[in-house]
Amino acid sequence: MPPPLKIPPLLQPGDRLYVIAPSGPLRERDKFEQGLAIWRSRGYQLQLCAGYDGRWGHLAGLDEQRREQLLTALKDPDCRGILCARGGYGGARLLEDWRWPQVEPKWLIGFSDITSLLWSWSQQGVSGVHGPLLTTLAAEPDGSRSRLFNWVERGELPPLRGKGWGGGKATGRLLPGNLTVATHLLGTAVEPSLDDVILAFEDVGEAPYRIDRMLTQWRMMGKFQRAKGIALGRFSQWQPAQQMPTLTVDETLRDRLADLGIPIVSQLPFGHDGENATLPVGIQVRLDGNTGEMSFPDFQ
C-alpha cells in the first residue's frame, strides 16, 4: 500500500502562487479575472505564467509551451501553489515521457481535465486539491469558497452529505477525479495505486451510454475490486436524443455500481455546473453508505 501523501505547507497571505493553463485555451476571460481577484483579495501574489493565454487549436498552446508553464511553477522555490486556469482537454498530453522535478510539495488546484495532473502528482507523494478552477471559482457559493480556503490555509474539512446506497462503512484514501479523464488513465503509467481507495467521480456532458461504457471498462479490468467505496458527485449536461431510448444517468450508475458490495454515496456536492466542494487527493476519508456521509476524520 502506498505511503500517505504529503500535504503541502499551509498557505498564508503574501505567498506567491503561479497561474498556468495546462489544458484547453482560456475563453471565459471575465470569469478568469474574477477568480484572480478572489485570490488576490486574500493577499496572495499571483504570477501569470508566460503563455497562460495561448492557443493552439483546442489546446492552450503546444505541449512544450504548456509543460514549460508547469515546470516554471514547480521549479520556482518561492512558488507555494499552482492554480489552473481552466480545464478542457490536454493535461494528459503533458505526461507523456514526463518526469516530475524533485521539489518541495506545492499545492496543485483544479478539477475536470486537471485530474490527470492531480493523479500523477499523487504518485510523487503529494496531495493535490480537486477543487474550483480560476474560471469557476467566482460562481461557487460562499460555503464552497470557504471550504477551499479553510483547507489550504487551515487544514480544516467538514463532512459532505449525499444519498447513501447502503453497503456499510469504509475508510480509504480519497481519489477524486473526472470519470472520463480517469478512465483514459487506466493501464497507463499515470494510473495510481487503486488499493484501498475511495473513488470519487463526477462528469459533464456524457450521455448515459458513454458512462455505461466507461464503468463497464472499470469492471472488466477488475479495477473496482480493490476499491473500498465510491463517492459520486454531479453528472451534468446530458440530454437524451429525441426518440432515442435510454436509461437515465442515475439508472446507469446504479446498474453498473450497485452490485459491487461496497459503500456508495451519490449526489455529493462536487463537479461541474453547481457547488464543487474541495476534495483533497490521497487523504484518509470515511464513507458511510447508510447515512450518505463522507467525512474526513483527521481534519475536522
C-alpha positions as CSV (number, residue, x, y, z in Angstrom):
1,M,0.0,0.0,0.0
2,P,1.4,3.4,-0.9
3,P,2.6,5.7,1.9
4,P,0.3,8.6,3.0
5,L,0.6,11.6,0.7
6,K,2.3,14.8,2.0
7,I,0.0,17.8,2.4
8,P,1.9,20.9,1.3
9,P,2.6,23.7,3.9
10,L,-0.5,25.7,4.6
11,L,-0.9,28.9,2.6
12,Q,-0.8,32.4,4.1
13,P,-1.3,35.9,2.7
14,G,1.7,37.1,0.8
15,D,2.5,33.7,-0.7
16,R,3.3,33.5,-4.4
17,L,1.0,31.3,-6.5
18,Y,1.5,30.6,-10.2
19,V,-1.3,30.6,-12.7
20,I,-1.0,28.0,-15.6
21,A,-3.2,26.8,-18.4
22,P,-2.2,23.1,-18.9
23,S,-5.3,22.1,-20.8
24,G,-7.7,24.0,-23.1
25,P,-7.4,27.6,-24.2
26,L,-8.8,30.4,-22.0
27,R,-12.2,31.5,-23.2
28,E,-14.0,32.7,-20.1
29,R,-12.0,35.9,-19.6
30,D,-14.4,37.7,-17.3
31,K,-14.7,34.6,-15.0
32,F,-11.0,34.1,-15.1
33,E,-10.4,37.7,-13.9
34,Q,-13.0,37.3,-11.2
35,G,-11.2,34.2,-10.0
36,L,-7.9,36.0,-9.9
37,A,-9.5,38.8,-7.9
38,I,-10.8,36.4,-5.3
39,W,-7.3,35.0,-4.6
40,R,-5.7,38.5,-4.7
41,S,-8.3,39.8,-2.2
42,R,-7.0,37.2,0.3
43,G,-3.5,38.7,0.0
44,Y,-1.8,36.3,-2.4
45,Q,0.7,37.3,-5.1
46,L,-0.3,35.8,-8.4
47,Q,2.3,35.1,-11.1
48,L,0.7,34.5,-14.5
49,C,3.0,32.2,-16.4
50,A,4.0,33.2,-19.9
51,G,1.7,31.6,-22.4
52,Y,-1.3,31.1,-20.0
53,D,-3.5,32.8,-22.6
54,G,-2.0,30.9,-25.5
55,R,-4.0,28.9,-28.1
56,W,-3.2,26.1,-30.5
57,G,-6.5,24.6,-31.8
58,H,-8.3,23.0,-28.8
59,L,-5.2,23.4,-26.6
60,A,-3.7,26.4,-24.7
61,G,-0.6,26.2,-26.7
62,L,1.8,23.5,-27.8
63,D,2.6,20.7,-25.4
64,E,6.1,22.1,-24.9
65,Q,4.7,25.5,-24.0
66,R,2.2,24.2,-21.5
67,R,4.8,21.9,-20.0
68,E,7.1,24.9,-19.6
69,Q,4.4,26.7,-17.6
70,L,4.1,23.8,-15.2
71,L,7.9,23.3,-14.9
72,T,8.4,27.1,-14.2
73,A,5.9,27.0,-11.4
74,L,7.4,23.8,-9.9
75,K,11.0,24.9,-10.0
76,D,10.5,28.4,-8.5
77,P,11.4,28.0,-4.8
78,D,9.2,31.0,-4.0
79,C,6.1,29.4,-5.6
80,R,3.8,27.8,-2.9
81,G,1.0,26.7,-5.1
82,I,-0.2,26.3,-8.7
83,L,-3.7,27.5,-9.8
84,C,-5.1,26.0,-13.0
85,A,-6.9,28.5,-15.2
86,R,-9.4,26.1,-16.7
87,G,-10.0,22.5,-17.8
88,G,-11.0,21.4,-21.3
89,Y,-8.5,18.8,-22.6
90,G,-4.8,18.4,-22.8
91,G,-3.4,17.7,-19.3
92,A,-2.6,14.1,-20.1
93,R,-0.6,15.0,-23.1
94,L,1.9,16.8,-20.8
95,L,2.6,13.5,-19.0
96,E,4.0,11.5,-22.0
97,D,7.6,10.8,-21.2
98,W,7.3,13.3,-18.3
99,R,9.3,13.3,-15.1
100,W,8.3,15.5,-12.2
101,P,11.2,17.5,-10.9
102,Q,12.4,16.9,-7.3
103,V,10.8,19.8,-5.5
104,E,9.2,20.5,-2.2
105,P,5.4,19.8,-2.1
106,K,3.3,22.5,-3.6
107,W,-0.4,22.9,-3.8
108,L,-1.9,22.0,-7.2
109,I,-5.5,23.1,-7.5
110,G,-8.1,22.3,-10.2
111,F,-10.5,19.6,-11.4
112,S,-12.1,18.1,-14.6
113,D,-9.2,17.7,-17.1
114,I,-6.7,18.5,-14.3
115,T,-7.5,15.0,-12.9
116,S,-4.6,13.7,-15.0
117,L,-2.1,16.1,-13.3
118,L,-3.6,15.5,-9.8
119,W,-3.3,11.8,-10.1
120,S,0.2,11.9,-11.5
121,W,1.3,14.4,-8.8
122,S,-0.1,12.0,-6.2
123,Q,2.4,9.4,-7.5
124,Q,5.1,11.7,-6.3
125,G,3.6,11.5,-2.8
126,V,1.9,14.9,-2.8
127,S,-1.7,15.6,-2.2
128,G,-3.3,18.0,-4.7
129,V,-6.7,19.6,-4.5
130,H,-9.7,18.6,-6.6
131,G,-11.4,21.9,-6.4
132,P,-12.5,25.1,-8.3
133,L,-10.6,26.4,-11.3
134,L,-9.9,30.1,-11.7
135,T,-12.7,30.2,-14.3
136,T,-15.2,28.6,-11.9
137,L,-14.3,30.0,-8.5
138,A,-16.4,33.1,-8.7
139,A,-19.6,31.1,-9.4
140,E,-19.1,28.9,-6.2
141,P,-21.4,29.6,-3.3
142,D,-19.8,31.2,-0.3
143,G,-19.7,27.9,1.6
144,S,-17.7,26.2,-1.2
145,R,-15.2,29.0,-1.4
146,S,-14.8,29.0,2.4
147,R,-14.2,25.2,2.2
148,L,-11.4,25.7,-0.3
149,F,-9.6,28.3,1.7
150,N,-10.2,26.6,5.0
151,W,-8.4,23.6,3.6
152,V,-5.4,25.2,2.0
153,E,-5.0,27.8,4.8
154,R,-6.1,26.0,8.0
155,G,-6.2,22.3,7.1
156,E,-9.9,22.0,8.0
157,L,-12.5,19.9,6.2
158,P,-16.1,19.4,7.3
159,P,-18.0,16.3,6.1
160,L,-20.1,16.2,3.0
161,R,-23.6,14.6,2.8
162,G,-25.3,12.9,-0.1
163,K,-27.6,10.0,-0.7
164,G,-26.4,6.6,0.7
165,W,-27.0,3.4,-1.3
166,G,-26.1,1.2,1.6
167,G,-23.1,-1.1,1.9
168,G,-22.0,-0.1,5.4
169,K,-18.9,2.0,6.2
170,A,-15.4,2.0,4.8
171,T,-12.2,4.0,5.3
172,G,-9.7,4.6,2.5
173,R,-7.6,7.0,0.5
174,L,-9.7,9.5,-1.4
175,L,-9.0,9.5,-5.1
176,P,-11.3,12.1,-6.8
177,G,-11.5,12.9,-10.5
178,N,-13.4,13.3,-13.7
179,L,-14.7,9.9,-14.8
180,T,-13.8,10.3,-18.5
181,V,-10.2,11.5,-17.7
182,A,-9.7,8.9,-15.1
183,T,-10.9,6.1,-17.4
184,H,-8.4,7.1,-20.0
185,L,-5.6,6.9,-17.5
186,L,-6.2,3.2,-16.7
187,G,-3.4,1.0,-17.8
188,T,-1.0,3.9,-18.3
189,A,2.0,4.9,-16.2
190,V,-0.2,7.6,-14.7
191,E,-2.6,5.2,-13.1
192,P,-2.1,5.5,-9.4
193,S,-2.5,2.6,-7.0
194,L,-6.1,1.7,-6.5
195,D,-5.6,-0.3,-3.4
196,D,-7.8,0.7,-0.5
197,V,-9.2,3.8,-2.2
198,I,-12.4,5.7,-2.0
199,L,-13.0,6.6,-5.7
200,A,-14.9,9.9,-6.2
201,F,-16.3,10.6,-9.7
202,E,-18.0,13.4,-11.5
203,D,-18.5,14.3,-15.2
204,V,-20.1,16.7,-17.6
205,G,-21.8,16.3,-21.0
206,E,-21.6,12.5,-21.0
207,A,-24.6,10.5,-22.2
208,P,-25.7,7.5,-20.2
209,Y,-24.4,5.0,-22.7
210,R,-20.9,6.6,-22.6
211,I,-21.0,6.5,-18.8
212,D,-22.1,2.8,-19.1
213,R,-19.2,2.1,-21.4
214,M,-16.6,3.7,-19.1
215,L,-17.9,2.0,-16.0
216,T,-18.0,-1.3,-17.8
217,Q,-14.3,-0.9,-18.7
218,W,-13.5,-0.4,-15.0
219,R,-15.5,-3.5,-14.2
220,M,-13.9,-5.7,-16.9
221,M,-10.4,-4.5,-15.9
222,G,-11.2,-5.5,-12.3
223,K,-10.4,-2.0,-11.0
224,F,-13.3,-1.8,-8.6
225,Q,-12.3,-5.0,-6.8
226,R,-9.6,-3.1,-4.9
227,A,-11.7,-0.1,-4.0
228,K,-13.2,0.4,-0.6
229,G,-16.0,2.6,-1.6
230,I,-17.3,5.0,-4.3
231,A,-18.5,8.6,-3.9
232,L,-20.5,10.2,-6.7
233,G,-20.8,13.9,-7.4
234,R,-22.7,15.6,-10.2
235,F,-23.1,14.2,-13.7
236,S,-24.4,17.3,-15.6
237,Q,-25.3,18.5,-19.1
238,W,-26.7,15.4,-20.7
239,Q,-29.9,15.4,-22.8
240,P,-31.3,12.3,-24.5
241,A,-31.6,12.4,-28.2
242,Q,-35.2,12.7,-29.5
243,Q,-37.0,9.4,-29.7
244,M,-33.8,7.6,-28.5
245,P,-34.5,5.1,-25.8
246,T,-32.0,5.5,-22.9
247,L,-31.5,4.9,-19.2
248,T,-31.0,8.0,-17.1
249,V,-27.6,8.8,-15.7
250,D,-28.8,7.7,-12.2
251,E,-30.2,4.4,-13.6
252,T,-26.9,3.8,-15.4
253,L,-24.8,4.5,-12.3
254,R,-26.9,2.1,-10.2
255,D,-26.9,-0.6,-12.8
256,R,-23.1,-0.5,-13.1
257,L,-22.1,0.1,-9.4
258,A,-24.8,-1.1,-7.0
259,D,-23.8,-4.7,-7.1
260,L,-20.2,-4.1,-6.1
261,G,-20.9,-4.8,-2.4
262,I,-19.1,-1.7,-1.2
263,P,-20.4,1.6,0.4
264,I,-21.6,4.0,-2.3
265,V,-22.8,7.6,-1.7
266,S,-24.3,9.6,-4.6
267,Q,-25.5,13.2,-5.0
268,L,-22.5,14.7,-3.2
269,P,-21.9,18.4,-3.9
270,F,-18.9,18.3,-6.3
271,G,-18.5,18.5,-10.0
272,H,-19.5,20.9,-12.9
273,D,-22.5,23.2,-13.0
274,G,-23.0,23.7,-9.3
275,E,-21.2,23.6,-6.0
276,N,-17.8,22.0,-6.4
277,A,-16.7,21.1,-2.9
278,T,-13.0,20.8,-2.3
279,L,-11.7,17.2,-2.2
280,P,-8.0,16.6,-1.3
281,V,-6.3,13.8,-3.2
282,G,-5.0,10.9,-1.2
283,I,-6.1,11.6,2.3
284,Q,-7.9,9.2,4.5
285,V,-11.7,9.6,4.4
286,R,-14.6,7.6,5.9
287,L,-17.6,6.8,3.6
288,D,-20.9,5.8,5.2
289,G,-23.1,4.1,2.6
290,N,-26.0,4.0,5.1
291,T,-26.2,7.7,6.2
292,G,-24.8,9.1,3.0
293,E,-21.9,10.9,4.7
294,M,-18.3,11.3,3.6
295,S,-16.1,12.6,6.5
296,F,-12.5,13.5,7.0
297,P,-11.7,12.3,10.5
298,D,-8.2,13.6,10.6
299,F,-9.2,17.1,9.5
300,Q,-12.4,18.1,11.3
